[in-house]
Amino acid sequence: RRIKSVFPQLNTLLAIGLIAIFVPSLFQGCSPGEIPEVKMESFNRPQTQTNTPCSGKERCLIAYLTPWCPSCKASAGFIQALRKKLENKDKVGLMIIIGQDQRPAIVGFGKQLPGQVFIDDQDKFPAAVRFSSVPHWWVIDKERKIKSSGAGFPGSSDTNIVDYFIEDEYGLKEYL
């Protein structure tokens, strides 16, 4: 006679238990599909996130960058081109957040970027939103619901690439 192994059943129970424990924790911090309000200090303007470039806008493009990320550092020209394209737009805002490093590195990187930059030196934003790659981009609506998101740097600040990124990749054409 052969003795049947109980290990396959134990493996199944273990897998179910792990799923039951870890899957709900993935969604803690914010509702799926929503960016919560996270108060952060503005690098070059004395205001908090209660009055941000997203305030009152139909759509807002949010970028999360880090000082240690080569693609984030390379995106300075692209950020400048985005700011130029989106400045004085009534319906679209651009919010730049820098975090996941020590404050001196965040501030140093922030000085290289044009316009208003928000400092997340306590990593509140990644804890609330849960993302895994930088640079990371979100488009949100007035209710802070995520309309689109993605990661990476397009590689150039060329006008055609900036236009494609804003209008086609992130669907903001009708709001410009």
Buried (B, 14 or more C-beta within 10 A) or exposed (E): EEEEEEEEEEEEEEEEEEEEEEEEEEEEBBEEEBBEEBEBBBBBEEEEBEEBBBEEBBBBBBBBBBBEBEBBBBBBBBBBBBBEBBEEBEBBBBBBBBBBBEEEBBBEBBEEBBBBBBBBBEEBBBBBBBEEEBBBBBBBBEEBEBBBBEEEBBEBBEEEBBBEBBBEBBEBEEBB
